[in-house]
Amino acid sequence: MATKKDRSSNINVPNALTLLRAVAVPVFGWMLLAHAHEGGWRTATTIVFMVAILTDFVDGKIARKYNLVTNFGKIGDSIADKALTGMAFIGLSILGELPWWMTIIILLREWGITVMRMKMLKYEVMAANKGGKLKTAMQSLAITLFCLGLWRTPTFVDVFAWAVMIIAFLLTVVTGLVYIRDAIQIRNRAKNAGVKPVKSRKQNLK
């Protein structure tokens, strides 16, 4: 049973920022879809996304610096991140600004790998790798450029926007394959060593 101290430990600045990011998801989605062709609104929408995604980097640093890492934060942070970027990809596809096949593959990778890593907890914690962090950064930059509508600017800027999106897409796929490879190796290593799966573990799902 959780003690009063355990419960109160979830009430901190990093977790508040995570909740703020989660609340920003429907707000961002509404702004993107309801005012898609209004320049001022697109700029405001982009600002909302940028502020929300920046809280991801801020809450992590605060949690580690002041030892405020909690199980709620580990799980909630990952879900909030994927909900925000997922809303962005879906919204851009609904508007016809991003191919649906790219969005579907990205979403399958994001949530599929998250589920896989949760299942792998019975063997071992799969730590977030540098590739996954780079993937998140590139996705955030690509979404920002597309929300601003720079992909349709008749200059080199549109080429840059699409280049960033393609790189983000490729990183998403490649890092997903790396996680699958690592999961297979972990499972095989555990079985060969005769390690029995444990019922539960906690990890930071990136």
C-alpha positions as CSV (number, residue, x, y, z in Angstrom):
1,M,0.0,0.0,0.0
2,A,1.3,3.4,-0.9
3,T,2.2,5.6,2.1
4,K,1.3,9.3,2.4
5,K,4.9,10.2,1.6
6,D,4.7,8.1,-1.6
7,R,1.5,9.7,-2.7
8,S,2.7,13.3,-2.0
9,S,5.9,12.7,-3.9
10,N,3.9,12.8,-7.1
11,I,3.0,16.4,-6.5
12,N,6.0,18.3,-7.9
13,V,6.9,20.7,-10.6
14,P,8.0,18.1,-13.2
15,N,4.7,16.2,-12.9
16,A,2.8,19.4,-13.1
17,L,4.6,20.2,-16.4
18,T,3.8,16.8,-17.7
19,L,0.1,17.3,-16.9
20,L,0.2,20.7,-18.5
21,R,1.6,19.1,-21.7
22,A,-1.2,16.6,-21.6
23,V,-3.8,19.3,-21.2
24,A,-2.2,21.2,-24.2
25,V,-2.9,18.3,-26.5
26,P,-6.7,18.9,-27.2
27,V,-6.1,22.7,-27.2
28,F,-3.3,22.3,-29.8
29,G,-5.4,19.9,-31.9
30,W,-8.4,22.3,-31.9
31,M,-6.3,25.3,-32.9
32,L,-4.6,23.4,-35.7
33,L,-7.8,22.0,-37.2
34,A,-10.2,24.8,-36.6
35,H,-8.0,27.6,-37.9
36,A,-5.8,25.7,-40.4
37,H,-5.8,28.4,-43.1
38,E,-5.4,31.5,-40.9
39,G,-1.8,32.7,-40.7
40,G,-2.1,34.3,-37.3
41,W,-3.7,31.2,-35.8
42,R,-1.1,28.9,-37.4
43,T,1.6,30.9,-35.7
44,A,-0.2,30.8,-32.4
45,T,-0.8,27.0,-32.8
46,T,3.0,26.6,-33.4
47,I,3.8,28.5,-30.3
48,V,1.5,26.3,-28.2
49,F,3.2,23.2,-29.6
50,M,6.7,24.7,-29.0
51,V,5.9,25.6,-25.4
52,A,4.3,22.2,-24.7
53,I,7.2,20.3,-26.2
54,L,9.7,22.4,-24.3
55,T,8.2,21.3,-21.1
56,D,9.3,17.8,-21.9
57,F,13.0,18.9,-21.8
58,V,12.5,21.2,-18.8
59,D,10.6,18.7,-16.6
60,G,13.2,16.0,-17.2
61,K,16.1,18.3,-16.2
62,I,14.3,19.5,-13.1
63,A,13.3,15.9,-12.0
64,R,16.9,14.7,-12.4
65,K,18.6,17.7,-10.8
66,Y,16.4,17.8,-7.7
67,N,15.8,14.1,-7.4
68,L,12.0,14.4,-8.2
69,V,11.8,11.4,-10.5
70,T,8.6,9.4,-9.8
71,N,6.9,6.4,-11.4
72,F,4.0,8.6,-12.4
73,G,6.4,11.0,-14.1
74,K,8.2,8.2,-16.0
75,I,5.0,6.8,-17.5
76,G,3.0,10.1,-17.8
77,D,5.9,11.9,-19.5
78,S,6.1,9.3,-22.3
79,I,2.3,9.2,-22.8
80,A,2.1,13.0,-22.9
81,D,4.9,13.2,-25.4
82,K,3.4,10.7,-27.8
83,A,-0.1,12.2,-27.4
84,L,1.2,15.6,-28.4
85,T,3.3,14.6,-31.3
86,G,0.6,12.1,-32.4
87,M,-2.0,14.8,-32.4
88,A,0.3,16.9,-34.6
89,F,0.9,14.2,-37.1
90,I,-2.8,13.2,-37.3
91,G,-3.8,16.9,-37.6
92,L,-1.4,17.5,-40.4
93,S,-2.6,14.5,-42.2
94,I,-6.3,15.5,-41.8
95,L,-5.4,18.8,-43.3
96,G,-3.7,17.0,-46.2
97,E,-0.3,18.5,-45.4
98,L,1.3,15.2,-44.5
99,P,0.8,11.8,-46.2
100,W,-1.3,9.5,-44.1
101,W,1.0,6.6,-44.7
102,M,3.8,8.5,-42.9
103,T,1.6,9.3,-39.9
104,I,0.3,5.7,-39.6
105,I,3.8,4.2,-39.7
106,I,5.0,6.8,-37.1
107,L,2.1,6.1,-34.8
108,L,2.5,2.3,-35.1
109,R,6.2,2.7,-34.2
110,E,5.6,5.0,-31.3
111,W,2.9,3.1,-29.5
112,G,4.0,-0.3,-30.7
113,I,7.5,0.1,-29.2
114,T,6.0,1.6,-26.0
115,V,3.9,-1.5,-25.5
116,M,6.8,-3.8,-26.3
117,R,9.1,-2.0,-23.8
118,M,6.4,-2.3,-21.1
119,K,6.2,-6.1,-21.8
120,M,10.0,-6.4,-21.7
121,L,10.0,-5.1,-18.1
122,K,9.5,-8.7,-17.0
123,Y,13.0,-9.4,-18.3
124,E,14.9,-6.1,-18.1
125,V,14.6,-2.3,-18.3
126,M,15.2,-1.1,-21.8
127,A,16.8,2.3,-21.3
128,A,16.1,5.1,-23.8
129,N,19.0,5.4,-26.2
130,K,20.5,8.5,-27.9
131,G,18.8,7.6,-31.2
132,G,15.4,7.8,-29.5
133,K,16.2,11.2,-28.0
134,L,17.4,12.5,-31.4
135,K,14.2,11.1,-33.0
136,T,12.1,13.1,-30.6
137,A,14.1,16.3,-31.2
138,M,13.8,15.9,-35.0
139,Q,10.1,15.1,-34.8
140,S,9.6,18.3,-32.8
141,L,11.5,20.4,-35.3
142,A,9.7,18.9,-38.2
143,I,6.2,19.4,-36.6
144,T,7.2,23.0,-35.8
145,L,8.2,23.7,-39.4
146,F,5.0,22.1,-40.8
147,C,2.7,23.9,-38.3
148,L,4.2,27.1,-39.5
149,G,3.3,26.1,-43.1
150,L,6.9,26.4,-44.2
151,W,6.6,23.1,-46.2
152,R,4.6,25.0,-48.8
153,T,6.8,28.1,-49.0
154,P,8.1,28.4,-52.6
155,T,11.8,28.7,-51.6
156,F,14.5,26.6,-50.2
157,V,12.7,26.7,-46.9
158,D,10.1,24.1,-48.1
159,V,12.9,21.8,-49.1
160,F,14.4,22.2,-45.7
161,A,11.1,21.5,-44.0
162,W,10.5,18.3,-46.0
163,A,14.1,17.2,-45.4
164,V,13.7,17.5,-41.7
165,M,10.4,15.6,-41.8
166,I,11.9,12.8,-43.9
167,I,14.9,12.6,-41.5
168,A,12.5,12.5,-38.5
169,F,10.5,9.7,-40.2
170,L,13.6,7.6,-41.0
171,L,14.9,8.0,-37.5
172,T,11.5,6.9,-36.1
173,V,11.6,3.7,-38.2
174,V,15.3,2.9,-37.6
175,T,15.2,3.5,-33.9
176,G,12.1,1.3,-33.7
177,L,14.0,-1.5,-35.5
178,V,16.9,-1.1,-33.0
179,Y,14.5,-1.4,-30.1
180,I,13.0,-4.6,-31.6
181,R,16.5,-6.0,-32.1
182,D,17.5,-5.1,-28.5
183,A,14.3,-6.7,-27.2
184,I,15.0,-10.0,-29.0
185,Q,18.6,-10.0,-27.7
186,I,17.4,-9.3,-24.1
187,R,14.8,-12.1,-24.2
188,N,17.2,-14.6,-25.7
189,R,19.9,-13.7,-23.2
190,A,17.5,-14.0,-20.3
191,K,16.2,-17.4,-21.5
192,N,19.7,-18.7,-22.1
193,A,20.7,-17.6,-18.6
194,G,17.6,-19.2,-17.1
195,V,16.3,-15.9,-15.8
196,K,12.7,-16.0,-14.9
197,P,10.5,-13.0,-15.9
198,V,9.5,-10.8,-13.0
199,K,6.0,-9.4,-12.7
200,S,6.7,-5.7,-12.9
201,R,9.3,-3.0,-13.2
202,K,9.3,0.7,-13.8
203,Q,11.2,2.6,-16.5
204,N,11.3,5.8,-18.5
205,L,9.7,5.0,-21.8
206,K,11.2,7.3,-24.5
